[in-house]
Amino acid sequence: MFNQVMLVGRLTKDPELRYTSVGAAVANITIAVNRSFKNASGEIDADFVNCTLWRKTAENTAVYCQKGSLIGVSGRIQTRSYENAEGAKVYVTEVMADSVRFMDPKPQELLTD
């Protein structure tokens, strides 16, 4: 079996970093990934993909990225379900990231001559 996904898109909001009860860093992000074709109106639509990052990847992304940052995510698709407060079953599909690449150019103040 093979379950691998690679996406390039922009963060729709700042990463949400938190820590588990055992101290592991985890961040949830959503990236907007443009489709490769135009819709009937001649516009390019985007898909909004939820991703979960763990440990150092989560911490680094929270420090160096913000809403609008261009990133590449490599990982696997995972599905899960749970019952909400009303008793309805909720299905979730997300990318569990193995690695994240920061694709924006470095800010001018970080460049060295």
Biopython code that builds the backbone (N, CA, C, O; Angstrom):
import numpy as np
from Bio.PDB.StructureBuilder import StructureBuilder

atoms = [
    (1, "MET", "N", (0.833, -1.178, 0.000)),
    (1, "MET", "CA", (0.000, 0.000, 0.000)),
    (1, "MET", "C", (0.879, 1.242, 0.000)),
    (1, "MET", "O", (2.025, 1.212, 0.449)),
    (2, "PHE", "N", (0.329, 2.320, -0.505)),
    (2, "PHE", "CA", (1.083, 3.564, -0.628)),
    (2, "PHE", "C", (0.189, 4.732, -0.248)),
    (2, "PHE", "O", (-0.866, 4.916, -0.856)),
    (3, "ASN", "N", (0.576, 5.512, 0.726)),
    (3, "ASN", "CA", (-0.212, 6.662, 1.176)),
    (3, "ASN", "C", (0.752, 7.816, 1.395)),
    (3, "ASN", "O", (1.319, 7.967, 2.477)),
    (4, "GLN", "N", (0.934, 8.629, 0.360)),
    (4, "GLN", "CA", (1.813, 9.778, 0.461)),
    (4, "GLN", "C", (1.220, 10.940, -0.308)),
    (4, "GLN", "O", (0.673, 10.762, -1.396)),
    (5, "VAL", "N", (1.331, 12.137, 0.262)),
    (5, "VAL", "CA", (0.794, 13.329, -0.372)),
    (5, "VAL", "C", (1.837, 14.442, -0.275)),
    (5, "VAL", "O", (2.548, 14.563, 0.722)),
    (6, "MET", "N", (1.909, 15.249, -1.334)),
    (6, "MET", "CA", (2.780, 16.426, -1.344)),
    (6, "MET", "C", (1.939, 17.600, -1.820)),
    (6, "MET", "O", (1.328, 17.541, -2.887)),
    (7, "LEU", "N", (1.908, 18.658, -1.034)),
    (7, "LEU", "CA", (1.095, 19.826, -1.331)),
    (7, "LEU", "C", (1.936, 21.090, -1.223)),
    (7, "LEU", "O", (2.856, 21.166, -0.408)),
    (8, "VAL", "N", (1.619, 22.071, -2.041)),
    (8, "VAL", "CA", (2.215, 23.395, -1.930)),
    (8, "VAL", "C", (1.063, 24.387, -1.891)),
    (8, "VAL", "O", (0.200, 24.387, -2.769)),
    (9, "GLY", "N", (1.058, 25.229, -0.869)),
    (9, "GLY", "CA", (-0.011, 26.210, -0.738)),
    (9, "GLY", "C", (0.338, 27.260, 0.282)),
    (9, "GLY", "O", (1.440, 27.278, 0.829)),
    (10, "ARG", "N", (-0.616, 28.138, 0.534)),
    (10, "ARG", "CA", (-0.418, 29.236, 1.477)),
    (10, "ARG", "C", (-1.246, 28.996, 2.738)),
    (10, "ARG", "O", (-2.377, 28.515, 2.671)),
    (11, "LEU", "N", (-0.663, 29.340, 3.892)),
    (11, "LEU", "CA", (-1.376, 29.217, 5.160)),
    (11, "LEU", "C", (-2.574, 30.154, 5.176)),
    (11, "LEU", "O", (-2.460, 31.322, 4.803)),
    (12, "THR", "N", (-3.719, 29.645, 5.607)),
    (12, "THR", "CA", (-4.933, 30.469, 5.664)),
    (12, "THR", "C", (-5.034, 31.252, 6.970)),
    (12, "THR", "O", (-5.820, 32.193, 7.073)),
    (13, "LYS", "N", (-4.236, 30.862, 7.971)),
    (13, "LYS", "CA", (-4.179, 31.560, 9.258)),
    (13, "LYS", "C", (-2.875, 31.170, 9.929)),
    (13, "LYS", "O", (-2.193, 30.249, 9.480)),
    (14, "ASP", "N", (-2.529, 31.858, 10.992)),
    (14, "ASP", "CA", (-1.312, 31.525, 11.727)),
    (14, "ASP", "C", (-1.412, 30.110, 12.300)),
    (14, "ASP", "O", (-2.497, 29.674, 12.685)),
    (15, "PRO", "N", (-0.276, 29.385, 12.358)),
    (15, "PRO", "CA", (-0.301, 28.045, 12.952)),
    (15, "PRO", "C", (-0.754, 28.088, 14.410)),
    (15, "PRO", "O", (-0.423, 29.017, 15.148)),
    (16, "GLU", "N", (-1.513, 27.072, 14.813)),
    (16, "GLU", "CA", (-1.998, 26.952, 16.195)),
    (16, "GLU", "C", (-1.145, 25.918, 16.915)),
    (16, "GLU", "O", (-1.370, 24.715, 16.781)),
    (17, "LEU", "N", (-0.161, 26.394, 17.683)),
    (17, "LEU", "CA", (0.756, 25.505, 18.398)),
    (17, "LEU", "C", (0.244, 25.247, 19.803)),
    (17, "LEU", "O", (-0.190, 26.168, 20.494)),
    (18, "ARG", "N", (0.296, 23.981, 20.225)),
    (18, "ARG", "CA", (-0.046, 23.611, 21.598)),
    (18, "ARG", "C", (0.828, 22.409, 21.971)),
    (18, "ARG", "O", (1.568, 21.879, 21.142)),
    (19, "TYR", "N", (0.727, 22.003, 23.207)),
    (19, "TYR", "CA", (1.527, 20.882, 23.694)),
    (19, "TYR", "C", (0.612, 19.836, 24.327)),
    (19, "TYR", "O", (-0.353, 20.173, 25.013)),
    (20, "THR", "N", (0.928, 18.569, 24.088)),
    (20, "THR", "CA", (0.149, 17.488, 24.686)),
    (20, "THR", "C", (0.493, 17.374, 26.164)),
    (20, "THR", "O", (1.399, 18.052, 26.650)),
    (21, "SER", "N", (-0.222, 16.525, 26.871)),
    (21, "SER", "CA", (0.017, 16.350, 28.308)),
    (21, "SER", "C", (1.405, 15.787, 28.605)),
    (21, "SER", "O", (1.910, 15.940, 29.717)),
    (22, "VAL", "N", (2.021, 15.140, 27.624)),
    (22, "VAL", "CA", (3.381, 14.614, 27.809)),
    (22, "VAL", "C", (4.439, 15.538, 27.219)),
    (22, "VAL", "O", (5.614, 15.177, 27.156)),
    (23, "GLY", "N", (4.028, 16.732, 26.785)),
    (23, "GLY", "CA", (4.986, 17.740, 26.331)),
    (23, "GLY", "C", (5.335, 17.732, 24.856)),
    (23, "GLY", "O", (6.242, 18.454, 24.443)),
    (24, "ALA", "N", (4.643, 16.937, 24.045)),
    (24, "ALA", "CA", (4.923, 16.908, 22.607)),
    (24, "ALA", "C", (4.223, 18.087, 21.919)),
    (24, "ALA", "O", (3.033, 18.323, 22.126)),
    (25, "ALA", "N", (4.972, 18.810, 21.108)),
    (25, "ALA", "CA", (4.409, 19.944, 20.366)),
    (25, "ALA", "C", (3.544, 19.426, 19.222)),
    (25, "ALA", "O", (3.897, 18.458, 18.549)),
    (26, "VAL", "N", (2.405, 20.087, 19.014)),
    (26, "VAL", "CA", (1.521, 19.750, 17.901)),
    (26, "VAL", "C", (0.926, 21.056, 17.375)),
    (26, "VAL", "O", (0.520, 21.922, 18.150)),
    (27, "ALA", "N", (0.881, 21.185, 16.052)),
    (27, "ALA", "CA", (0.299, 22.375, 15.429)),
    (27, "ALA", "C", (-0.683, 21.934, 14.356)),
    (27, "ALA", "O", (-0.454, 20.973, 13.622)),
    (28, "ASN", "N", (-1.775, 22.666, 14.292)),
    (28, "ASN", "CA", (-2.757, 22.448, 13.239)),
    (28, "ASN", "C", (-2.707, 23.636, 12.303)),
    (28, "ASN", "O", (-2.719, 24.789, 12.734)),
    (29, "ILE", "N", (-2.649, 23.336, 11.006)),
    (29, "ILE", "CA", (-2.629, 24.382, 9.998)),
    (29, "ILE", "C", (-3.622, 24.028, 8.903)),
    (29, "ILE", "O", (-4.005, 22.869, 8.743)),
    (30, "THR", "N", (-4.027, 25.031, 8.161)),
    (30, "THR", "CA", (-4.827, 24.830, 6.964)),
    (30, "THR", "C", (-4.117, 25.540, 5.835)),
    (30, "THR", "O", (-3.754, 26.709, 5.965)),
    (31, "ILE", "N", (-3.913, 24.840, 4.719)),
    (31, "ILE", "CA", (-3.280, 25.482, 3.566)),
    (31, "ILE", "C", (-4.256, 25.509, 2.395)),
    (31, "ILE", "O", (-5.019, 24.571, 2.163)),
    (32, "ALA", "N", (-4.202, 26.612, 1.673)),
    (32, "ALA", "CA", (-5.008, 26.779, 0.461)),
    (32, "ALA", "C", (-4.145, 26.342, -0.716)),
    (32, "ALA", "O", (-3.078, 26.902, -0.966)),
    (33, "VAL", "N", (-4.629, 25.329, -1.435)),
    (33, "VAL", "CA", (-3.900, 24.779, -2.575)),
    (33, "VAL", "C", (-4.714, 25.054, -3.835)),
    (33, "VAL", "O", (-5.839, 24.575, -3.979)),
    (34, "ASN", "N", (-4.131, 25.832, -4.746)),
    (34, "ASN", "CA", (-4.830, 26.160, -5.986)),
    (34, "ASN", "C", (-5.007, 24.924, -6.856)),
    (34, "ASN", "O", (-4.124, 24.071, -6.936)),
    (35, "ARG", "N", (-6.159, 24.843, -7.502)),
    (35, "ARG", "CA", (-6.403, 23.772, -8.465)),
    (35, "ARG", "C", (-5.680, 24.101, -9.766)),
    (35, "ARG", "O", (-5.315, 25.255, -9.992)),
    (36, "SER", "N", (-5.471, 23.123, -10.609)),
    (36, "SER", "CA", (-4.692, 23.325, -11.840)),
    (36, "SER", "C", (-5.562, 23.683, -13.040)),
    (36, "SER", "O", (-5.092, 23.632, -14.176)),
    (37, "PHE", "N", (-6.813, 24.041, -12.809)),
    (37, "PHE", "CA", (-7.713, 24.397, -13.907)),
    (37, "PHE", "C", (-8.649, 25.511, -13.449)),
    (37, "PHE", "O", (-8.798, 25.757, -12.252)),
    (38, "LYS", "N", (-9.270, 26.173, -14.406)),
    (38, "LYS", "CA", (-10.188, 27.271, -14.100)),
    (38, "LYS", "C", (-11.620, 26.761, -14.059)),
    (38, "LYS", "O", (-11.965, 25.802, -14.748)),
    (39, "ASN", "N", (-12.454, 27.408, -13.246)),
    (39, "ASN", "CA", (-13.861, 27.027, -13.158)),
    (39, "ASN", "C", (-14.640, 27.670, -14.316)),
    (39, "ASN", "O", (-14.045, 28.303, -15.188)),
    (40, "ALA", "N", (-15.942, 27.512, -14.321)),
    (40, "ALA", "CA", (-16.780, 28.029, -15.405)),
    (40, "ALA", "C", (-16.700, 29.547, -15.521)),
    (40, "ALA", "O", (-16.955, 30.097, -16.592)),
    (41, "SER", "N", (-16.350, 30.231, -14.432)),
    (41, "SER", "CA", (-16.236, 31.689, -14.442)),
    (41, "SER", "C", (-14.846, 32.159, -14.867)),
    (41, "SER", "O", (-14.588, 33.360, -14.935)),
    (42, "GLY", "N", (-13.955, 31.216, -15.151)),
    (42, "GLY", "CA", (-12.597, 31.561, -15.553)),
    (42, "GLY", "C", (-11.658, 31.832, -14.396)),
    (42, "GLY", "O", (-10.559, 32.349, -14.595)),
    (43, "GLU", "N", (-12.084, 31.485, -13.181)),
    (43, "GLU", "CA", (-11.256, 31.701, -11.999)),
    (43, "GLU", "C", (-10.661, 30.382, -11.524)),
    (43, "GLU", "O", (-11.199, 29.308, -11.790)),
    (44, "ILE", "N", (-9.551, 30.485, -10.822)),
    (44, "ILE", "CA", (-8.913, 29.294, -10.247)),
    (44, "ILE", "C", (-9.427, 29.117, -8.825)),
    (44, "ILE", "O", (-9.292, 30.019, -7.998)),
    (45, "ASP", "N", (-10.014, 27.965, -8.539)),
    (45, "ASP", "CA", (-10.494, 27.644, -7.196)),
    (45, "ASP", "C", (-9.344, 27.072, -6.369)),
    (45, "ASP", "O", (-8.301, 26.703, -6.909)),
    (46, "ALA", "N", (-9.546, 27.005, -5.073)),
    (46, "ALA", "CA", (-8.554, 26.430, -4.172)),
    (46, "ALA", "C", (-9.230, 25.402, -3.273)),
    (46, "ALA", "O", (-10.418, 25.509, -2.967)),
    (47, "ASP", "N", (-8.466, 24.421, -2.863)),
    (47, "ASP", "CA", (-8.902, 23.463, -1.859)),
    (47, "ASP", "C", (-8.224, 23.849, -0.551)),
    (47, "ASP", "O", (-7.063, 24.258, -0.549)),
    (48, "PHE", "N", (-8.945, 23.721, 0.564)),
    (48, "PHE", "CA", (-8.419, 24.067, 1.870)),
    (48, "PHE", "C", (-8.174, 22.770, 2.625)),
    (48, "PHE", "O", (-9.112, 22.057, 2.982)),
    (49, "VAL", "N", (-6.894, 22.471, 2.864)),
    (49, "VAL", "CA", (-6.486, 21.177, 3.401)),
    (49, "VAL", "C", (-5.970, 21.343, 4.828)),
    (49, "VAL", "O", (-5.057, 22.129, 5.083)),
    (50, "ASN", "N", (-6.566, 20.594, 5.751)),
    (50, "ASN", "CA", (-6.126, 20.599, 7.147)),
    (50, "ASN", "C", (-4.931, 19.677, 7.305)),
    (50, "ASN", "O", (-4.918, 18.563, 6.781)),
    (51, "CYS", "N", (-3.926, 20.152, 8.033)),
    (51, "CYS", "CA", (-2.706, 19.376, 8.266)),
    (51, "CYS", "C", (-2.365, 19.412, 9.746)),
    (51, "CYS", "O", (-2.634, 20.399, 10.431)),
    (52, "THR", "N", (-1.774, 18.332, 10.236)),
    (52, "THR", "CA", (-1.301, 18.250, 11.607)),
    (52, "THR", "C", (0.199, 18.037, 11.587)),
    (52, "THR", "O", (0.703, 17.149, 10.899)),
    (53, "LEU", "N", (0.915, 18.866, 12.353)),
    (53, "LEU", "CA", (2.382, 18.800, 12.434)),
    (53, "LEU", "C", (2.764, 18.438, 13.860)),
    (53, "LEU", "O", (2.092, 18.836, 14.811)),
    (54, "TRP", "N", (3.843, 17.682, 14.003)),
    (54, "TRP", "CA", (4.276, 17.239, 15.326)),
    (54, "TRP", "C", (5.700, 17.675, 15.625)),
    (54, "TRP", "O", (6.496, 17.909, 14.715)),
    (55, "ARG", "N", (6.003, 17.781, 16.887)),
    (55, "ARG", "CA", (7.313, 18.010, 17.471)),
    (55, "ARG", "C", (8.029, 19.221, 16.876)),
    (55, "ARG", "O", (7.442, 20.299, 16.792)),
    (56, "LYS", "N", (9.277, 19.061, 16.466)),
    (56, "LYS", "CA", (10.088, 20.194, 15.997)),
    (56, "LYS", "C", (9.497, 20.820, 14.735)),
    (56, "LYS", "O", (9.595, 22.031, 14.540)),
    (57, "THR", "N", (8.887, 20.004, 13.883)),
    (57, "THR", "CA", (8.242, 20.544, 12.679)),
    (57, "THR", "C", (7.141, 21.516, 13.077)),
    (57, "THR", "O", (7.000, 22.578, 12.471)),
    (58, "ALA", "N", (6.363, 21.162, 14.087)),
    (58, "ALA", "CA", (5.289, 22.032, 14.575)),
    (58, "ALA", "C", (5.860, 23.323, 15.156)),
    (58, "ALA", "O", (5.373, 24.411, 14.848)),
    (59, "GLU", "N", (6.890, 23.207, 15.994)),
    (59, "GLU", "CA", (7.477, 24.388, 16.625)),
    (59, "GLU", "C", (8.097, 25.333, 15.598)),
    (59, "GLU", "O", (7.873, 26.542, 15.655)),
    (60, "ASN", "N", (8.873, 24.790, 14.659)),
    (60, "ASN", "CA", (9.519, 25.623, 13.648)),
    (60, "ASN", "C", (8.494, 26.326, 12.757)),
    (60, "ASN", "O", (8.656, 27.500, 12.424)),
    (61, "THR", "N", (7.457, 25.614, 12.381)),
    (61, "THR", "CA", (6.432, 26.222, 11.531)),
    (61, "THR", "C", (5.727, 27.347, 12.273)),
    (61, "THR", "O", (5.441, 28.389, 11.684)),
    (62, "ALA", "N", (5.442, 27.153, 13.555)),
    (62, "ALA", "CA", (4.783, 28.197, 14.345)),
    (62, "ALA", "C", (5.671, 29.429, 14.490)),
    (62, "ALA", "O", (5.168, 30.552, 14.529)),
    (63, "VAL", "N", (6.990, 29.232, 14.571)),
    (63, "VAL", "CA", (7.912, 30.355, 14.741)),
    (63, "VAL", "C", (8.137, 31.103, 13.424)),
    (63, "VAL", "O", (8.140, 32.333, 13.408)),
    (64, "TYR", "N", (8.325, 30.373, 12.323)),
    (64, "TYR", "CA", (8.782, 30.992, 11.084)),
    (64, "TYR", "C", (7.690, 31.261, 10.051)),
    (64, "TYR", "O", (7.957, 31.903, 9.035)),
    (65, "CYS", "N", (6.475, 30.788, 10.285)),
    (65, "CYS", "CA", (5.416, 30.962, 9.289)),
    (65, "CYS", "C", (4.226, 31.680, 9.895)),
    (65, "CYS", "O", (3.992, 31.631, 11.103)),
    (66, "GLN", "N", (3.491, 32.339, 9.039)),
    (66, "GLN", "CA", (2.285, 33.050, 9.454)),
    (66, "GLN", "C", (1.281, 33.007, 8.318)),
    (66, "GLN", "O", (1.573, 32.493, 7.238)),
    (67, "LYS", "N", (0.109, 33.544, 8.565)),
    (67, "LYS", "CA", (-0.933, 33.582, 7.540)),
    (67, "LYS", "C", (-0.346, 34.129, 6.243)),
    (67, "LYS", "O", (0.303, 35.175, 6.237)),
    (68, "GLY", "N", (-0.582, 33.409, 5.141)),
    (68, "GLY", "CA", (-0.086, 33.824, 3.833)),
    (68, "GLY", "C", (1.247, 33.221, 3.435)),
    (68, "GLY", "O", (1.637, 33.313, 2.271)),
    (69, "SER", "N", (1.963, 32.599, 4.382)),
    (69, "SER", "CA", (3.258, 31.992, 4.055)),
    (69, "SER", "C", (3.080, 30.852, 3.058)),
    (69, "SER", "O", (2.147, 30.056, 3.169)),
    (70, "LEU", "N", (3.982, 30.782, 2.087)),
    (70, "LEU", "CA", (3.983, 29.695, 1.107)),
    (70, "LEU", "C", (4.803, 28.547, 1.661)),
    (70, "LEU", "O", (5.982, 28.714, 1.972)),
    (71, "ILE", "N", (4.178, 27.371, 1.788)),
    (71, "ILE", "CA", (4.874, 26.202, 2.332)),
    (71, "ILE", "C", (4.590, 24.972, 1.488)),
    (71, "ILE", "O", (3.596, 24.907, 0.765)),
    (72, "GLY", "N", (5.478, 24.004, 1.595)),
    (72, "GLY", "CA", (5.285, 22.690, 1.010)),
    (72, "GLY", "C", (5.138, 21.683, 2.140)),
    (72, "GLY", "O", (5.904, 21.717, 3.102)),
    (73, "VAL", "N", (4.173, 20.799, 2.035)),
    (73, "VAL", "CA", (3.915, 19.794, 3.067)),
    (73, "VAL", "C", (4.007, 18.414, 2.443)),
    (73, "VAL", "O", (3.424, 18.162, 1.389)),
    (74, "SER", "N", (4.731, 17.533, 3.086)),
    (74, "SER", "CA", (4.822, 16.141, 2.668)),
    (74, "SER", "C", (4.353, 15.280, 3.828)),
    (74, "SER", "O", (4.760, 15.495, 4.970)),
    (75, "GLY", "N", (3.498, 14.306, 3.539)),
    (75, "GLY", "CA", (2.993, 13.456, 4.608)),
    (75, "GLY", "C", (2.047, 12.403, 4.090)),
    (75, "GLY", "O", (2.162, 11.948, 2.952)),
    (76, "ARG", "N", (1.096, 12.014, 4.948)),
    (76, "ARG", "CA", (0.140, 10.973, 4.579)),
    (76, "ARG", "C", (-1.267, 11.432, 4.933)),
    (76, "ARG", "O", (-1.453, 12.241, 5.842)),
    (77, "ILE", "N", (-2.245, 10.920, 4.222)),
    (77, "ILE", "CA", (-3.632, 11.235, 4.511)),
    (77, "ILE", "C", (-4.132, 10.282, 5.595)),
    (77, "ILE", "O", (-3.883, 9.077, 5.558)),
    (78, "GLN", "N", (-4.846, 10.862, 6.561)),
    (78, "GLN", "CA", (-5.410, 10.061, 7.646)),
    (78, "GLN", "C", (-6.879, 10.443, 7.815)),
    (78, "GLN", "O", (-7.238, 11.618, 7.738)),
    (79, "THR", "N", (-7.706, 9.455, 8.042)),
    (79, "THR", "CA", (-9.120, 9.702, 8.307)),
    (79, "THR", "C", (-9.456, 9.195, 9.706)),
    (79, "THR", "O", (-8.870, 8.231, 10.199)),
    (80, "ARG", "N", (-10.409, 9.868, 10.323)),
    (80, "ARG", "CA", (-10.876, 9.459, 11.651)),
    (80, "ARG", "C", (-12.302, 9.950, 11.811)),
    (80, "ARG", "O", (-12.790, 10.749, 11.011)),
    (81, "SER", "N", (-12.960, 9.469, 12.843)),
    (81, "SER", "CA", (-14.324, 9.924, 13.117)),
    (81, "SER", "C", (-14.525, 9.987, 14.627)),
    (81, "SER", "O", (-13.825, 9.338, 15.403)),
    (82, "TYR", "N", (-15.512, 10.798, 15.011)),
    (82, "TYR", "CA", (-15.871, 10.920, 16.410)),
    (82, "TYR", "C", (-17.325, 11.371, 16.498)),
    (82, "TYR", "O", (-17.910, 11.816, 15.511)),
    (83, "GLU", "N", (-17.893, 11.250, 17.684)),
    (83, "GLU", "CA", (-19.260, 11.726, 17.912)),
    (83, "GLU", "C", (-19.204, 13.096, 18.560)),
    (83, "GLU", "O", (-18.517, 13.287, 19.564)),
    (84, "ASN", "N", (-19.931, 14.059, 17.984)),
    (84, "ASN", "CA", (-19.947, 15.403, 18.558)),
    (84, "ASN", "C", (-20.938, 15.480, 19.721)),
    (84, "ASN", "O", (-21.556, 14.479, 20.083)),
    (85, "ALA", "N", (-21.083, 16.669, 20.300)),
    (85, "ALA", "CA", (-21.935, 16.856, 21.478)),
    (85, "ALA", "C", (-23.396, 16.516, 21.206)),
    (85, "ALA", "O", (-24.121, 16.127, 22.122)),
    (86, "GLU", "N", (-23.834, 16.659, 19.956)),
    (86, "GLU", "CA", (-25.222, 16.340, 19.588)),
    (86, "GLU", "C", (-25.419, 14.861, 19.256)),
    (86, "GLU", "O", (-26.528, 14.433, 18.937)),
    (87, "GLY", "N", (-24.337, 14.085, 19.333)),
    (87, "GLY", "CA", (-24.428, 12.658, 19.059)),
    (87, "GLY", "C", (-24.271, 12.290, 17.600)),
    (87, "GLY", "O", (-24.412, 11.119, 17.245)),
    (88, "ALA", "N", (-23.982, 13.262, 16.740)),
    (88, "ALA", "CA", (-23.793, 12.984, 15.315)),
    (88, "ALA", "C", (-22.350, 12.565, 15.062)),
    (88, "ALA", "O", (-21.427, 13.083, 15.692)),
    (89, "LYS", "N", (-22.161, 11.639, 14.152)),
    (89, "LYS", "CA", (-20.833, 11.180, 13.802)),
    (89, "LYS", "C", (-20.187, 12.182, 12.849)),
    (89, "LYS", "O", (-20.782, 12.555, 11.838)),
    (90, "VAL", "N", (-18.972, 12.614, 13.174)),
    (90, "VAL", "CA", (-18.226, 13.573, 12.370)),
    (90, "VAL", "C", (-17.012, 12.865, 11.786)),
    (90, "VAL", "O", (-16.261, 12.217, 12.515)),
    (91, "TYR", "N", (-16.813, 12.986, 10.469)),
    (91, "TYR", "CA", (-15.678, 12.381, 9.777)),
    (91, "TYR", "C", (-14.651, 13.461, 9.459)),
    (91, "TYR", "O", (-14.999, 14.552, 9.008)),
    (92, "VAL", "N", (-13.387, 13.145, 9.698)),
    (92, "VAL", "CA", (-12.303, 14.098, 9.472)),
    (92, "VAL", "C", (-11.265, 13.461, 8.563)),
    (92, "VAL", "O", (-10.856, 12.320, 8.779)),
    (93, "THR", "N", (-10.842, 14.205, 7.544)),
    (93, "THR", "CA", (-9.738, 13.795, 6.681)),
    (93, "THR", "C", (-8.678, 14.877, 6.777)),
    (93, "THR", "O", (-8.975, 16.056, 6.582)),
    (94, "GLU", "N", (-7.442, 14.488, 7.077)),
    (94, "GLU", "CA", (-6.367, 15.457, 7.247)),
    (94, "GLU", "C", (-5.047, 14.864, 6.787)),
    (94, "GLU", "O", (-4.922, 13.653, 6.603)),
    (95, "VAL", "N", (-4.071, 15.732, 6.606)),
    (95, "VAL", "CA", (-2.721, 15.302, 6.260)),
    (95, "VAL", "C", (-1.892, 15.302, 7.530)),
    (95, "VAL", "O", (-1.809, 16.314, 8.227)),
    (96, "MET", "N", (-1.280, 14.171, 7.830)),
    (96, "MET", "CA", (-0.329, 14.078, 8.936)),
    (96, "MET", "C", (1.044, 14.336, 8.330)),
    (96, "MET", "O", (1.592, 13.482, 7.633)),
    (97, "ALA", "N", (1.595, 15.513, 8.595)),
    (97, "ALA", "CA", (2.815, 15.955, 7.922)),
    (97, "ALA", "C", (4.060, 15.276, 8.478)),
    (97, "ALA", "O", (4.240, 15.161, 9.690)),
    (98, "ASP", "N", (4.912, 14.832, 7.563)),
    (98, "ASP", "CA", (6.230, 14.316, 7.926)),
    (98, "ASP", "C", (7.259, 15.441, 7.867)),
    (98, "ASP", "O", (8.182, 15.499, 8.680)),
    (99, "SER", "N", (7.084, 16.337, 6.884)),
    (99, "SER", "CA", (8.013, 17.456, 6.755)),
    (99, "SER", "C", (7.305, 18.661, 6.155)),
    (99, "SER", "O", (6.304, 18.537, 5.449)),
    (100, "VAL", "N", (7.857, 19.830, 6.457)),
    (100, "VAL", "CA", (7.339, 21.089, 5.933)),
    (100, "VAL", "C", (8.515, 21.879, 5.381)),
    (100, "VAL", "O", (9.554, 21.994, 6.031)),
    (101, "ARG", "N", (8.349, 22.421, 4.185)),
    (101, "ARG", "CA", (9.358, 23.288, 3.573)),
    (101, "ARG", "C", (8.830, 24.707, 3.549)),
    (101, "ARG", "O", (7.699, 24.948, 3.128)),
    (102, "PHE", "N", (9.647, 25.646, 4.000)),
    (102, "PHE", "CA", (9.290, 27.057, 3.941)),
    (102, "PHE", "C", (9.744, 27.571, 2.580)),
    (102, "PHE", "O", (10.936, 27.535, 2.276)),
    (103, "MET", "N", (8.827, 28.041, 1.769)),
    (103, "MET", "CA", (9.120, 28.344, 0.371)),
    (103, "MET", "C", (9.152, 29.835, 0.054)),
    (103, "MET", "O", (9.511, 30.218, -1.059)),
    (104, "ASP", "N", (8.783, 30.681, 1.013)),
    (104, "ASP", "CA", (8.887, 32.127, 0.788)),
    (104, "ASP", "C", (10.360, 32.519, 0.820)),
    (104, "ASP", "O", (11.153, 31.890, 1.520)),
    (105, "PRO", "N", (10.737, 33.566, 0.057)),
    (105, "PRO", "CA", (12.112, 34.049, 0.163)),
    (105, "PRO", "C", (12.372, 34.584, 1.576)),
    (105, "PRO", "O", (11.454, 35.044, 2.256)),
    (106, "LYS", "N", (13.627, 34.517, 2.000)),
    (106, "LYS", "CA", (13.973, 35.035, 3.325)),
    (106, "LYS", "C", (13.739, 36.542, 3.352)),
    (106, "LYS", "O", (13.968, 37.231, 2.358)),
    (107, "PRO", "N", (13.280, 37.050, 4.501)),
    (107, "PRO", "CA", (13.145, 38.496, 4.628)),
    (107, "PRO", "C", (14.490, 39.195, 4.424)),
    (107, "PRO", "O", (15.531, 38.619, 4.740)),
    (108, "GLN", "N", (14.486, 40.411, 3.909)),
    (108, "GLN", "CA", (15.695, 41.146, 3.594)),
    (108, "GLN", "C", (16.649, 41.212, 4.784)),
    (108, "GLN", "O", (17.861, 41.094, 4.603)),
    (109, "GLU", "N", (16.123, 41.399, 6.004)),
    (109, "GLU", "CA", (17.004, 41.555, 7.169)),
    (109, "GLU", "C", (17.735, 40.262, 7.538)),
    (109, "GLU", "O", (18.703, 40.300, 8.297)),
    (110, "LEU", "N", (17.284, 39.115, 7.009)),
    (110, "LEU", "CA", (17.955, 37.838, 7.312)),
    (110, "LEU", "C", (19.007, 37.476, 6.262)),
    (110, "LEU", "O", (19.818, 36.576, 6.482)),
    (111, "LEU", "N", (18.997, 38.167, 5.133)),
    (111, "LEU", "CA", (19.962, 37.868, 4.086)),
    (111, "LEU", "C", (21.323, 38.425, 4.458)),
    (111, "LEU", "O", (21.431, 39.520, 5.010)),
    (112, "THR", "N", (22.362, 37.657, 4.150)),
    (112, "THR", "CA", (23.728, 38.120, 4.429)),
    (112, "THR", "C", (24.421, 38.395, 3.112)),
    (112, "THR", "O", (24.122, 37.777, 2.090)),
    (113, "ASP", "N", (25.354, 39.335, 3.155)),
    (113, "ASP", "CA", (26.080, 39.692, 1.915)),
    (113, "ASP", "C", (27.186, 38.716, 1.630)),
    (113, "ASP", "O", (27.895, 38.862, 0.634)),
]
sb = StructureBuilder()
sb.init_structure("model")
sb.init_model(0)
sb.init_chain("A")
sb.init_seg("    ")
for serial, (resi, resn, name, xyz) in enumerate(atoms, 1):
    if name == "N":
        sb.init_residue(resn, " ", resi, " ")
    sb.init_atom(name, np.array(xyz, "f"), 0.0, 1.0, " ", f" {name:<3s}", serial, name[0])
structure = sb.get_structure()
